[in-house]
Amino acid sequence: MKFIDEATITVQSGDGGAGCVSFRRERFIPKGGPNGGDGGHGGDVILKVAPEKRTLYHLRSRTHFKAKRGTNGLGSNKTGKSGDDLIIELPPGALVTDAETGDLIKDLVEPGTTFVIAKGGRGGLGNSRFKSSTRRTPRFAQPGEPGQTRTIKIDLKLLADVGIIGLPNAGKSTLISVLSSAKPKIGNYPFTTLVPNLGVVKTPWGEPFVAADIPGLIEGAHKGAGLGARFLRHIERTRILIHLIDASQIDPDNPLKAYESIMDELEKYAEKLAAKPQIIALNKLDMEQSGPLARVFMDAMKASTIVQISAATGTGLDKLKSEVVKALDLMAKTRDDEHHQEV
């Protein structure tokens, strides 16, 4: 199931500056020749793939983007300054189409990719350009070319940045409902979630991220048991995982049983799933028996990133979101560094 974020914006490149009509005016040279400079070029509007961007939220409050115009030419053959380009950053996976015709313009995938969506207008030529043997004193110059205006639609067809996995009833749907504005069906029985629920999670630390609660996995899922391999495929396309465990149901004699059960299914389906970055979240810490059982789990696991939370009361959710943002930012930086090394 794909999360489709979309935005429609109007982009306008800068107009070119006008050429200048000017003549030399120097002492003892009463009839100096033409010396009008050219106008500067207008700025381009450029789309750039930025891996640190994960949604199109930064485009929702602004729908018109305009690059700077070029300045007019001056006397003494001085060319006007070209307008600055305007760069619009988009997440990997942005599909750009013409809003009026629906035609595909560009599919932006690789980090660092740039595409000129609106070319700036050329600066007009100054009158010095039109001097010839038969035209000694041209008294005209070119106006600058106008910039381009385009209305484009951007579809971000991404799966979730974060997949929330765990056994049935670990609290995945409750967690995504309190992390985001998603309104999943919640109940205390297996397979309440029949499709992944997606929600955008906002944080005070920068870009929002998209999370999905993946329906509960059971033993034999890789063979199709329960909701099976159908939902393992969704996990395959996420960036990182929140491995949610019901702390109230941890077996003190075998505290890692629930964790290892899920990991076994991931490894059997595809080893790369088990290798994805994970944040372990011990849920239902609001229940009396959960605290001691969580400590037993942490002593047995000895993992570096374990967060204790209660989705029901909100305890620990800021810590969880902080760890997710750090993991996603690290992945984006690593990917960006690899891209620069290849270039």
Rosetta blueprint (number, residue, H / E / L):
1 M L
2 K L
3 F E
4 I E
5 D E
6 E E
7 A E
8 T E
9 I E
10 T E
11 V E
12 Q E
13 S L
14 G L
15 D L
16 G L
17 G L
18 A L
19 G L
20 C L
21 V L
22 S L
23 F E
24 R L
25 R L
26 E E
27 R L
28 F L
29 I E
30 P L
31 K L
32 G L
33 G L
34 P E
35 N L
36 G L
37 G L
38 D L
39 G L
40 G L
41 H L
42 G L
43 G L
44 D L
45 V E
46 I E
47 L E
48 K E
49 V E
50 A L
51 P L
52 E L
53 K L
54 R L
55 T L
56 L L
57 Y H
58 H H
59 L H
60 R L
61 S L
62 R L
63 T L
64 H E
65 F E
66 K E
67 A L
68 K L
69 R L
70 G L
71 T L
72 N L
73 G L
74 L E
75 G L
76 S L
77 N L
78 K E
79 T L
80 G L
81 K L
82 S L
83 G L
84 D L
85 D L
86 L E
87 I E
88 I E
89 E E
90 L E
91 P L
92 P L
93 G L
94 A E
95 L E
96 V E
97 T E
98 D E
99 A L
100 E L
101 T L
102 G L
103 D L
104 L E
105 I E
106 K E
107 D E
108 L E
109 V L
110 E L
111 P L
112 G L
113 T L
114 T E
115 F E
116 V E
117 I E
118 A E
119 K L
120 G L
121 G L
122 R L
123 G L
124 G L
125 L L
126 G L
127 N H
128 S H
129 R H
130 F H
131 K L
132 S L
133 S L
134 T L
135 R L
136 R L
137 T L
138 P L
139 R L
140 F L
141 A L
142 Q L
143 P L
144 G L
145 E L
146 P L
147 G L
148 Q L
149 T E
150 R E
151 T E
152 I E
153 K E
154 I E
155 D E
156 L E
157 K E
158 L E
159 L L
160 A L
161 D L
162 V E
163 G E
164 I E
165 I E
166 G L
167 L L
168 P L
169 N L
170 A L
171 G L
172 K H
173 S H
174 T H
175 L H
176 I H
177 S H
178 V H
179 L H
180 S L
181 S L
182 A L
183 K L
184 P L
185 K L
186 I L
187 G L
188 N L
189 Y L
190 P L
191 F L
192 T L
193 T L
194 L L
195 V L
196 P L
197 N E
198 L E
199 G E
200 V E
201 V E
202 K L
203 T L
204 P L
205 W L
206 G L
207 E L
208 P L
209 F E
210 V E
211 A E
212 A E
213 D E
214 I L
215 P L
216 G L
217 L L
218 I L
219 E L
220 G L
221 A H
222 H H
223 K H
224 G L
225 A L
226 G L
227 L L
228 G H
229 A H
230 R H
231 F H
232 L H
233 R H
234 H H
235 I H
236 E H
237 R L
238 T L
239 R L
240 I E
241 L E
242 I E
243 H E
244 L E
245 I E
246 D E
247 A H
248 S H
249 Q H
250 I L
251 D E
252 P L
253 D L
254 N E
255 P L
256 L L
257 K H
258 A H
259 Y H
260 E H
261 S H
262 I H
263 M H
264 D H
265 E H
266 L H
267 E H
268 K H
269 Y H
270 A L
271 E H
272 K H
273 L H
274 A H
275 A L
276 K L
277 P L
278 Q E
279 I E
280 I E
281 A E
282 L E
283 N E
284 K L
285 L L
286 D L
287 M L
288 E L
289 Q L
290 S H
291 G H
292 P H
293 L H
294 A H
295 R H
296 V H
297 F H
298 M H
299 D H
300 A H
301 M H
302 K L
303 A L
304 S L
305 T L
306 I E
307 V E
308 Q E
309 I L
310 S E
311 A L
312 A L
313 T L
314 G L
315 T E
316 G L
317 L H
318 D H
319 K H
320 L H
321 K H
322 S H
323 E H
324 V H
325 V H
326 K H
327 A H
328 L H
329 D H
330 L H
331 M H
332 A H
333 K H
334 T H
335 R H
336 D H
337 D H
338 E H
339 H H
340 H H
341 Q H
342 E H
343 V L
